[in-house]
Amino acid sequence: MKRSLSAPLLPILVLAMALLPGGLRAAEPLPVALVNLDRMLKTYKPLLAKLEPIKAEARELEQSVQVRQAELETVGAQLRNTQPGTPDYQRLQIQLVKLQNELQQFINTQRQELQKKEAAVYLAFYRQVDAEIAKYAKAHGLKLVLRQTETSLDDNQPLADILKTLNRQILFEENLDITEQILAALESSAPDGKTR
């Protein structure tokens, strides 16, 4: 029966292999670095600029949904004020169901379109980041670059952030973070300060 290594053990195994005989000498720094993509996603202005129109579309979608919900509520109020069993009651009932279905389809379609646009922006950004990390790693003799997540042990955090902190793979690092260098490389490679 084959057993696979779990993801948290992989960085430890790579470091241990680097320290074996024939590996690195103790005086040499390990060819390992960290990149904090969470910080990049929060601070890289060209990425944020590309996401802003999508956020604006999301706000417009929310307003459109509210308008349609108000129309739905109006028909619902008319239905409640109509005598059950009458032709008007049946007509309003059919109209209410139709409006509910249309609203749900509208929401699903619009959200999918927004998610596709957002995914395309993130995919392009990740490809750009991957290319810059590869260039930097080769230029500086790095053999391994790990993703470091933005975590904090501060109190009063949302549950998702607490869980992210508790499940982080890198517990301590000293002078291995190359996030700022990668951000600088991204910004210098963008023509006239704009993203490609």
Rosetta constraint file for C-alpha pairs under 8 A:
AtomPair CA 5 CA 9 HARMONIC 6.56 0.50
AtomPair CA 5 CA 10 HARMONIC 6.87 0.50
AtomPair CA 6 CA 10 HARMONIC 6.82 0.50
AtomPair CA 7 CA 11 HARMONIC 7.91 0.50
AtomPair CA 8 CA 12 HARMONIC 7.65 0.50
AtomPair CA 8 CA 169 HARMONIC 5.94 0.50
AtomPair CA 9 CA 13 HARMONIC 6.14 0.50
AtomPair CA 10 CA 14 HARMONIC 6.20 0.50
AtomPair CA 11 CA 15 HARMONIC 6.22 0.50
AtomPair CA 12 CA 16 HARMONIC 6.10 0.50
AtomPair CA 13 CA 17 HARMONIC 6.14 0.50
AtomPair CA 14 CA 18 HARMONIC 6.29 0.50
AtomPair CA 15 CA 19 HARMONIC 6.45 0.50
AtomPair CA 16 CA 20 HARMONIC 6.52 0.50
AtomPair CA 17 CA 23 HARMONIC 7.06 0.50
AtomPair CA 18 CA 23 HARMONIC 4.78 0.50
AtomPair CA 18 CA 24 HARMONIC 5.80 0.50
AtomPair CA 18 CA 30 HARMONIC 7.76 0.50
AtomPair CA 19 CA 23 HARMONIC 5.21 0.50
AtomPair CA 19 CA 24 HARMONIC 5.55 0.50
AtomPair CA 19 CA 25 HARMONIC 7.37 0.50
AtomPair CA 19 CA 26 HARMONIC 7.87 0.50
AtomPair CA 20 CA 24 HARMONIC 7.47 0.50
AtomPair CA 24 CA 28 HARMONIC 6.58 0.50
AtomPair CA 24 CA 30 HARMONIC 7.19 0.50
AtomPair CA 31 CA 141 HARMONIC 6.36 0.50
AtomPair CA 31 CA 142 HARMONIC 4.32 0.50
AtomPair CA 31 CA 143 HARMONIC 5.23 0.50
AtomPair CA 31 CA 144 HARMONIC 6.45 0.50
AtomPair CA 32 CA 142 HARMONIC 5.60 0.50
AtomPair CA 32 CA 143 HARMONIC 6.09 0.50
AtomPair CA 32 CA 144 HARMONIC 4.79 0.50
AtomPair CA 32 CA 145 HARMONIC 5.68 0.50
AtomPair CA 32 CA 146 HARMONIC 7.67 0.50
AtomPair CA 32 CA 176 HARMONIC 6.94 0.50
AtomPair CA 33 CA 142 HARMONIC 7.02 0.50
AtomPair CA 33 CA 144 HARMONIC 6.46 0.50
AtomPair CA 33 CA 145 HARMONIC 4.73 0.50
AtomPair CA 33 CA 146 HARMONIC 6.34 0.50
AtomPair CA 33 CA 176 HARMONIC 4.65 0.50
AtomPair CA 33 CA 177 HARMONIC 5.82 0.50
AtomPair CA 33 CA 178 HARMONIC 6.40 0.50
AtomPair CA 34 CA 145 HARMONIC 5.41 0.50
AtomPair CA 34 CA 146 HARMONIC 4.84 0.50
AtomPair CA 34 CA 147 HARMONIC 5.74 0.50
AtomPair CA 34 CA 148 HARMONIC 5.87 0.50
AtomPair CA 34 CA 176 HARMONIC 5.57 0.50
AtomPair CA 34 CA 177 HARMONIC 4.52 0.50
AtomPair CA 34 CA 178 HARMONIC 5.92 0.50
AtomPair CA 34 CA 179 HARMONIC 7.18 0.50
AtomPair CA 35 CA 145 HARMONIC 6.98 0.50
AtomPair CA 35 CA 146 HARMONIC 6.30 0.50
AtomPair CA 35 CA 147 HARMONIC 5.10 0.50
AtomPair CA 35 CA 148 HARMONIC 5.60 0.50
AtomPair CA 35 CA 177 HARMONIC 5.72 0.50
AtomPair CA 35 CA 178 HARMONIC 5.59 0.50
AtomPair CA 35 CA 179 HARMONIC 4.72 0.50
AtomPair CA 36 CA 40 HARMONIC 6.58 0.50
AtomPair CA 36 CA 147 HARMONIC 5.92 0.50
AtomPair CA 36 CA 148 HARMONIC 4.68 0.50
AtomPair CA 36 CA 149 HARMONIC 5.61 0.50
AtomPair CA 36 CA 150 HARMONIC 6.59 0.50
AtomPair CA 36 CA 177 HARMONIC 7.41 0.50
AtomPair CA 36 CA 179 HARMONIC 5.68 0.50
AtomPair CA 37 CA 41 HARMONIC 6.04 0.50
AtomPair CA 37 CA 147 HARMONIC 6.74 0.50
AtomPair CA 37 CA 148 HARMONIC 6.98 0.50
AtomPair CA 37 CA 149 HARMONIC 6.76 0.50
AtomPair CA 37 CA 150 HARMONIC 7.95 0.50
AtomPair CA 37 CA 179 HARMONIC 7.60 0.50
AtomPair CA 38 CA 42 HARMONIC 6.36 0.50
AtomPair CA 38 CA 149 HARMONIC 5.93 0.50
AtomPair CA 38 CA 150 HARMONIC 5.61 0.50
AtomPair CA 39 CA 43 HARMONIC 6.06 0.50
AtomPair CA 39 CA 150 HARMONIC 6.58 0.50
AtomPair CA 40 CA 44 HARMONIC 5.39 0.50
AtomPair CA 40 CA 179 HARMONIC 7.40 0.50
AtomPair CA 40 CA 183 HARMONIC 7.07 0.50
AtomPair CA 41 CA 47 HARMONIC 7.33 0.50
AtomPair CA 41 CA 48 HARMONIC 7.75 0.50
AtomPair CA 42 CA 48 HARMONIC 7.61 0.50
AtomPair CA 43 CA 48 HARMONIC 7.55 0.50
AtomPair CA 44 CA 48 HARMONIC 6.38 0.50
AtomPair CA 44 CA 183 HARMONIC 7.19 0.50
AtomPair CA 45 CA 49 HARMONIC 5.97 0.50
AtomPair CA 46 CA 50 HARMONIC 6.34 0.50
AtomPair CA 46 CA 193 HARMONIC 7.79 0.50
AtomPair CA 46 CA 194 HARMONIC 6.00 0.50
AtomPair CA 46 CA 195 HARMONIC 5.48 0.50
AtomPair CA 47 CA 51 HARMONIC 6.30 0.50
AtomPair CA 47 CA 121 HARMONIC 7.66 0.50
AtomPair CA 47 CA 125 HARMONIC 7.12 0.50
AtomPair CA 47 CA 195 HARMONIC 7.37 0.50
AtomPair CA 48 CA 52 HARMONIC 6.14 0.50
AtomPair CA 49 CA 53 HARMONIC 7.67 0.50
AtomPair CA 50 CA 54 HARMONIC 7.68 0.50
AtomPair CA 50 CA 121 HARMONIC 7.03 0.50
AtomPair CA 51 CA 55 HARMONIC 6.31 0.50
AtomPair CA 51 CA 118 HARMONIC 6.91 0.50
AtomPair CA 51 CA 121 HARMONIC 7.25 0.50
AtomPair CA 52 CA 56 HARMONIC 6.17 0.50
AtomPair CA 53 CA 57 HARMONIC 6.18 0.50
AtomPair CA 54 CA 58 HARMONIC 6.22 0.50
AtomPair CA 54 CA 114 HARMONIC 6.61 0.50
AtomPair CA 54 CA 117 HARMONIC 7.26 0.50
AtomPair CA 54 CA 118 HARMONIC 6.86 0.50
AtomPair CA 55 CA 59 HARMONIC 6.31 0.50
AtomPair CA 56 CA 60 HARMONIC 6.29 0.50
AtomPair CA 57 CA 61 HARMONIC 6.07 0.50
AtomPair CA 57 CA 114 HARMONIC 7.66 0.50
AtomPair CA 58 CA 62 HARMONIC 6.22 0.50
AtomPair CA 58 CA 111 HARMONIC 7.99 0.50
AtomPair CA 58 CA 114 HARMONIC 7.23 0.50
AtomPair CA 59 CA 63 HARMONIC 6.38 0.50
AtomPair CA 60 CA 64 HARMONIC 6.21 0.50
AtomPair CA 61 CA 65 HARMONIC 6.09 0.50
AtomPair CA 61 CA 107 HARMONIC 7.99 0.50
AtomPair CA 61 CA 110 HARMONIC 7.35 0.50
AtomPair CA 62 CA 66 HARMONIC 6.22 0.50
AtomPair CA 63 CA 67 HARMONIC 6.34 0.50
AtomPair CA 64 CA 68 HARMONIC 6.27 0.50
AtomPair CA 65 CA 69 HARMONIC 5.99 0.50
AtomPair CA 65 CA 103 HARMONIC 7.38 0.50
AtomPair CA 65 CA 107 HARMONIC 7.29 0.50
AtomPair CA 66 CA 70 HARMONIC 6.16 0.50
AtomPair CA 67 CA 71 HARMONIC 6.46 0.50
AtomPair CA 68 CA 72 HARMONIC 6.20 0.50
AtomPair CA 68 CA 103 HARMONIC 6.87 0.50
AtomPair CA 69 CA 73 HARMONIC 6.09 0.50
AtomPair CA 69 CA 103 HARMONIC 7.78 0.50
AtomPair CA 70 CA 74 HARMONIC 6.18 0.50
AtomPair CA 71 CA 75 HARMONIC 6.43 0.50
AtomPair CA 72 CA 76 HARMONIC 6.16 0.50
AtomPair CA 72 CA 96 HARMONIC 6.53 0.50
AtomPair CA 72 CA 99 HARMONIC 6.36 0.50
AtomPair CA 72 CA 100 HARMONIC 7.05 0.50
AtomPair CA 73 CA 77 HARMONIC 6.06 0.50
AtomPair CA 74 CA 78 HARMONIC 6.26 0.50
AtomPair CA 75 CA 79 HARMONIC 6.10 0.50
AtomPair CA 75 CA 92 HARMONIC 6.68 0.50
AtomPair CA 75 CA 95 HARMONIC 7.59 0.50
AtomPair CA 75 CA 96 HARMONIC 6.17 0.50
AtomPair CA 76 CA 80 HARMONIC 6.27 0.50
AtomPair CA 76 CA 92 HARMONIC 7.89 0.50
AtomPair CA 76 CA 96 HARMONIC 6.58 0.50
AtomPair CA 77 CA 81 HARMONIC 6.31 0.50
AtomPair CA 78 CA 82 HARMONIC 6.26 0.50
AtomPair CA 78 CA 92 HARMONIC 7.43 0.50
AtomPair CA 79 CA 89 HARMONIC 6.03 0.50
AtomPair CA 79 CA 92 HARMONIC 5.75 0.50
AtomPair CA 79 CA 93 HARMONIC 6.67 0.50
AtomPair CA 82 CA 86 HARMONIC 7.83 0.50
AtomPair CA 82 CA 88 HARMONIC 7.12 0.50
AtomPair CA 82 CA 89 HARMONIC 5.72 0.50
AtomPair CA 83 CA 89 HARMONIC 6.39 0.50
AtomPair CA 84 CA 89 HARMONIC 5.67 0.50
AtomPair CA 84 CA 90 HARMONIC 7.85 0.50
AtomPair CA 85 CA 89 HARMONIC 6.14 0.50
AtomPair CA 85 CA 90 HARMONIC 6.75 0.50
AtomPair CA 86 CA 90 HARMONIC 6.45 0.50
AtomPair CA 87 CA 91 HARMONIC 6.09 0.50
AtomPair CA 88 CA 92 HARMONIC 6.01 0.50
AtomPair CA 89 CA 93 HARMONIC 6.00 0.50
AtomPair CA 90 CA 94 HARMONIC 6.19 0.50
AtomPair CA 91 CA 95 HARMONIC 6.13 0.50
AtomPair CA 92 CA 96 HARMONIC 5.95 0.50
AtomPair CA 93 CA 97 HARMONIC 6.35 0.50
AtomPair CA 94 CA 98 HARMONIC 6.13 0.50
AtomPair CA 95 CA 99 HARMONIC 6.07 0.50
AtomPair CA 96 CA 100 HARMONIC 6.13 0.50
AtomPair CA 97 CA 101 HARMONIC 6.21 0.50
AtomPair CA 98 CA 102 HARMONIC 6.11 0.50
AtomPair CA 99 CA 103 HARMONIC 5.98 0.50
AtomPair CA 100 CA 104 HARMONIC 6.22 0.50
AtomPair CA 101 CA 105 HARMONIC 6.17 0.50
AtomPair CA 102 CA 106 HARMONIC 5.99 0.50
AtomPair CA 103 CA 107 HARMONIC 6.12 0.50
AtomPair CA 104 CA 108 HARMONIC 6.15 0.50
AtomPair CA 105 CA 109 HARMONIC 6.01 0.50
AtomPair CA 106 CA 110 HARMONIC 6.01 0.50
AtomPair CA 107 CA 111 HARMONIC 5.98 0.50
AtomPair CA 108 CA 112 HARMONIC 6.11 0.50
AtomPair CA 109 CA 113 HARMONIC 6.31 0.50
AtomPair CA 110 CA 114 HARMONIC 6.25 0.50
AtomPair CA 111 CA 115 HARMONIC 6.04 0.50
AtomPair CA 112 CA 116 HARMONIC 6.14 0.50
AtomPair CA 113 CA 117 HARMONIC 6.31 0.50
AtomPair CA 114 CA 118 HARMONIC 6.10 0.50
AtomPair CA 115 CA 119 HARMONIC 5.91 0.50
AtomPair CA 116 CA 120 HARMONIC 6.16 0.50
AtomPair CA 117 CA 121 HARMONIC 6.46 0.50
AtomPair CA 118 CA 122 HARMONIC 6.27 0.50
AtomPair CA 119 CA 123 HARMONIC 5.90 0.50
AtomPair CA 120 CA 124 HARMONIC 6.18 0.50
AtomPair CA 121 CA 125 HARMONIC 6.23 0.50
AtomPair CA 122 CA 126 HARMONIC 6.03 0.50
AtomPair CA 123 CA 127 HARMONIC 6.16 0.50
AtomPair CA 124 CA 128 HARMONIC 6.23 0.50
AtomPair CA 125 CA 129 HARMONIC 6.11 0.50
AtomPair CA 126 CA 130 HARMONIC 5.96 0.50
AtomPair CA 127 CA 131 HARMONIC 6.23 0.50
AtomPair CA 128 CA 132 HARMONIC 6.30 0.50
AtomPair CA 128 CA 186 HARMONIC 7.57 0.50
AtomPair CA 129 CA 133 HARMONIC 6.03 0.50
AtomPair CA 129 CA 182 HARMONIC 7.47 0.50
AtomPair CA 129 CA 186 HARMONIC 7.25 0.50
AtomPair CA 130 CA 134 HARMONIC 6.11 0.50
AtomPair CA 131 CA 135 HARMONIC 6.26 0.50
AtomPair CA 132 CA 136 HARMONIC 6.06 0.50
AtomPair CA 132 CA 182 HARMONIC 6.41 0.50
AtomPair CA 132 CA 185 HARMONIC 6.69 0.50
AtomPair CA 132 CA 186 HARMONIC 6.81 0.50
AtomPair CA 133 CA 137 HARMONIC 5.87 0.50
AtomPair CA 133 CA 145 HARMONIC 7.89 0.50
AtomPair CA 133 CA 182 HARMONIC 6.50 0.50
AtomPair CA 134 CA 138 HARMONIC 6.13 0.50
AtomPair CA 135 CA 139 HARMONIC 6.12 0.50
AtomPair CA 136 CA 140 HARMONIC 6.10 0.50
AtomPair CA 136 CA 182 HARMONIC 7.51 0.50
AtomPair CA 137 CA 141 HARMONIC 5.79 0.50
AtomPair CA 137 CA 142 HARMONIC 4.58 0.50
AtomPair CA 137 CA 143 HARMONIC 6.93 0.50
AtomPair CA 137 CA 144 HARMONIC 7.88 0.50
AtomPair CA 137 CA 145 HARMONIC 7.58 0.50
AtomPair CA 138 CA 142 HARMONIC 6.22 0.50
AtomPair CA 138 CA 143 HARMONIC 7.94 0.50
AtomPair CA 148 CA 168 HARMONIC 7.99 0.50
AtomPair CA 148 CA 169 HARMONIC 7.83 0.50
AtomPair CA 148 CA 170 HARMONIC 6.75 0.50
AtomPair CA 149 CA 164 HARMONIC 8.00 0.50
AtomPair CA 149 CA 168 HARMONIC 7.01 0.50
AtomPair CA 151 CA 161 HARMONIC 7.14 0.50
AtomPair CA 151 CA 164 HARMONIC 6.83 0.50
AtomPair CA 151 CA 165 HARMONIC 4.98 0.50
AtomPair CA 151 CA 168 HARMONIC 7.65 0.50
AtomPair CA 152 CA 162 HARMONIC 7.89 0.50
AtomPair CA 152 CA 165 HARMONIC 6.21 0.50
AtomPair CA 153 CA 162 HARMONIC 7.52 0.50
AtomPair CA 153 CA 165 HARMONIC 6.89 0.50
AtomPair CA 157 CA 161 HARMONIC 6.19 0.50
AtomPair CA 157 CA 162 HARMONIC 6.26 0.50
AtomPair CA 158 CA 162 HARMONIC 6.41 0.50
AtomPair CA 159 CA 163 HARMONIC 6.17 0.50
AtomPair CA 160 CA 164 HARMONIC 6.17 0.50
AtomPair CA 161 CA 165 HARMONIC 6.14 0.50
AtomPair CA 162 CA 166 HARMONIC 6.18 0.50
AtomPair CA 163 CA 167 HARMONIC 6.08 0.50
AtomPair CA 164 CA 168 HARMONIC 6.06 0.50
AtomPair CA 173 CA 177 HARMONIC 7.75 0.50
AtomPair CA 178 CA 182 HARMONIC 6.30 0.50
AtomPair CA 179 CA 183 HARMONIC 6.13 0.50
AtomPair CA 180 CA 184 HARMONIC 6.09 0.50
AtomPair CA 181 CA 185 HARMONIC 6.17 0.50
AtomPair CA 182 CA 186 HARMONIC 6.11 0.50
AtomPair CA 183 CA 187 HARMONIC 6.18 0.50
AtomPair CA 184 CA 188 HARMONIC 6.06 0.50
AtomPair CA 185 CA 189 HARMONIC 6.06 0.50
AtomPair CA 186 CA 190 HARMONIC 6.32 0.50
AtomPair CA 187 CA 193 HARMONIC 6.27 0.50
AtomPair CA 187 CA 194 HARMONIC 7.86 0.50
AtomPair CA 187 CA 195 HARMONIC 7.84 0.50
AtomPair CA 188 CA 193 HARMONIC 7.30 0.50
AtomPair CA 190 CA 194 HARMONIC 5.26 0.50
AtomPair CA 190 CA 195 HARMONIC 4.96 0.50
AtomPair CA 190 CA 196 HARMONIC 5.85 0.50
AtomPair CA 191 CA 195 HARMONIC 6.92 0.50
AtomPair CA 191 CA 196 HARMONIC 7.04 0.50
